[in-house]
Amino acid sequence: MTDRYAVIGNPISHSKSPLIHRMFAEQTGQDISYEAIEAPLDGFAATIERLRREGYKGCNVTVPFKEQAYRLAGSFGSEVMVAHAANTLELKNDRIEAHNTDGIGLLRDIEQNLQVSLRDKQILLMGAGGAAKGVATQLASLLLHKSPSTSLVIANRTVEKAHELARACNATRVSGQSYEELADQQFDIIINATSAGLTGDAIPLPDSIFAPDALAYDMMYGRETPFMAFARAHGARVADGLGMLVEQAAEAFHIWRGVRPDTRAVLDKLRA
């Protein structure tokens, strides 16, 4: 019997997740279906309940429902408890289990696909919302505890939110700052977890922010963003979030199915 999965968001028609999971299933011989479902903005919980009634085994969750997914869950990993946001749900008979694979997806894309070490680097994370939370906590727990000379700065227009997320990371050398405080600093890796630029907002970074050989990573994918164009114009190497999307999907697939697909083959097909 085919096991059913889905990705839930609003909007969702642009999602590449169904294609990615179909490729994972073909590659690993798993008998699954995977579809995109647009939930009403006020109807996420009802959508999840419907999927449970209809026998779905799990789902991915994207904007704007990640924090609601955390609140619905009955059990979750430590990365979800800290981030208060989930992007992967296991729908079991008696409970919902929540996971957040965004952070591990980002780390694997940067280190394995882009071949950029995160060790001994000065890292800037732009944003403190739902997209940034899983990333920040994973950077702290998986990297900073193992690399004492790495630092992570979280910058946000509302600086109180940056401070709050930095405290939640519970790691040394993690701090929250305003964009104004970045004026005299340089970073080796800058990660954009905001929609800045897409909404017509100016890129809130000084021209001197990029260290030599810096990587500018935008978690968006599909086309070059204003942030990427800004970074390229100032000499940085740029990357979009397609690799992160594939890597976080692979981690979710492994949680659900117990097998880990070859992400390089899938990413190469998507880039072709």
N, C-alpha and C positions, 0 to 999 in steps of 0.2 A: 504494500500500500504506500502510495506517495505521501511523504510528510510535507506539510505546508508551512511556509514562512512568508514574511512580508517586511517591508519597510514602511513606516508611518511618518508622515510629515505634513506640512502645509506651508507652501506648495510642495509638490512631490513629483510632478510630471517630468521634471528634468533629470531625475535621479538615474545614475548609472548602476545602482546597487542590484537591480534585477538581472542585468546583463552579467555583472561580475559574479554573482552567485550561480547563475546558470553555467558559466565557464568553470567555476569551482566544482560544481556537481558533475559535469561531463568529465573533467580531469580526474576526479577521485572515484567515480562510479557510484555516487550517492543518489538515491531516488528521492528527489525533493522538487517542490515547486516554490517559486518566490515571486512575489508581486509587489507593486507599489500601491499603497492605499493612502488617499488624502482624507485625513480626519478633520471634522469641523473644529474650529479653534476652541469651541467650548464643549467638544465631544470626544476628547482623547480617552478618558476612562471608559466611556460607553463603547468605543471602538475596540479597546483591549478586551473588554468583557465579551463582546461579540466574537472576537477571534478565539477566545477560550472555549466558548460554547460550540463553535464550529470545528474545534479540534486542531487548531494551529499549534505548532510545537514551539514557536518562538518568533520574535520580530526584532528588527532594528528600529531605532527611534532617532529622528533628526529634528531639526528646527521646526517649530518652537517648543517641542514637547519633552526635552531631555530631563528637565527638572520635575515635571509631572510624573515621568516614568520612575524616577527615584522614589517619589512619594507613594506610588502604587505598590511598590515591591514589598514582599514580606521578608526577604533575605537578600543580602548583597555583600560584595567584596569590600575590602578596606578602601579601594580607590573610589568606590561609589559613596561610601560613608563620608569621606572627606570632601569630595567634589559636590555632593548633593545633586548629581546629574548622572543619568544612565543612557547609554545608546544601544544596549543589547539586553533583551529580556528572554528568559526561558519561561514558557507558559506551561506550568505543571498542574496536575489535577488539584492539588491542595494549596498551591502557593505560586507566586511570581518571584523568580530570582533575577536580580538586576546586576549588570556588569557595565563597565565603561572601558571600551577598547580604543578610545581615541588617542590616549597618551602613548600606549605601546605601538599603535599604528604610526604615530609621528616619529617616535624614536627609531623604529625599524626603517622607515623611509629615509630619514636623514643619514643614519649610520650605515645601513646595508645597501640601499639603492643609490643614494647620492655619494656614499663613501666619504662622509664628513664626520669626523670624530667629535663627540660632544664633550670629551674630557678636556679639562683645563681651559675651558672657554668662558667668555663673558656672554651671557645669553639674555636677550630682551624679549619678553612676551608682551605684545600689545593686546590689551583687552582683559576684562575680568568677568565676563559673562559666561553663559552656559558653554560656549565653544572653548573658552579658555580654561575652564575649571578642571576638566579631566586631564588636559595637557599639563597644567601647572603641577598638579599633584603627582602625576606620573614622573615628570622631570625631577621633582623633589625626591620621591621615594626610590626610583630606579637609577637615578644618576647622581644626584648631589650627595647622597650618603656614601657613595663609592668614589667620589672624586672631590676631595675637600677643597681643591683650588678652583673649582667651577663656581660661578655665581649666577643667580637668576634674579633679574629685575622684572617685576610686573608693573606695567604702566597703564593707566586708565584715566579717561577724562574726569570721572568722579573718583578722586584719589582714595576716598574712604573704602571703596570697593576693592581697589588694588591692595590696600593695607589688610583688609579682611581676608582676601584670598592668600596673601603671603603668610598670614598667621595660620591659616588652615593647613598650609603645606608643612608646618611644624619641622622645618629644616633650617640649619644655619646657612647663611649666605643667600637667603631668599628675602627680598625686600619689595615693598610696594612704593611706587613713586608717581608723581604727576609727570606729564610730558614736559613741563617747564623745567623740571629738575634734570632732564637728560641733556641739557645744553652743552655741558663740558665732558660728556662721556662718549666712549666708543664701544661697540659690541661686535663680537665675532659672528654671532648668529642672532638674527632678528626674525621673530615669528609673529605674523599678523593673524590674530584670532578675532578681528573685528570686521565690520563691513565698511570701514572708512574708505572713502573714495568712490565706492559703488553708489553711495547715497548723495554724492556731490560734496561731501566734507573734504576739507583740505587734509593732506597727509600731515599729521601733527609731529613731525620729526625734524630735527635740525639737519642741515646738509652734511655735517661732519660726523654723523652717528655711526657710519660704517667703518670698521677697522679694515686694514689691508686684508684682502682675500675673504671678506665677509660673505656669509650666506644670508640672503633675504628670502624667507619662506612664507608664502601666503597659503593659508589653509583653504582658501577658495580654489576652485578649479574650473576649467572650461575656456577661459580666455585670459590674456594678460590683464591684470588689475592695475589701477593707478599706483598702488603701492609697489608692485613689481617694476613698473615703468620708472618710478622715482628711484628705486634702488639701482636699477640697471644704469640709469643716467649718472649715478654717483659711484660707479665702478664695482658694485657688488654682483656676485653670482646670484641668480634668481631661480626659484623653483615654485611650482604651484602645488596644490594639495591632492592631486590625483593619486600619487603614490601612497599618501596617508590613507586615502579612501580605500584603496585596495588592501593595504596592510591591516587596517582596523577591521575590514570585512573578513579577512582571512582568520583573524583572531576570533571573531564572532562565529565563523563557520566551525572552527576547532572546538569552541565551547559547545556548540549544538551537536556536532557530528563526531567529534573525537579524532578527526584527521586534519592534517594541516596541508592546504594546497600550495602549489608552486606559484608564488605571487609574481615572479619575474615574467613568466610566460604570459600571464594575464595582463600585466602592465604593458608589456611590449605590444600586445594586440590593441590595447586601448590607445596607445600612443601612435600607432601606425596610421 
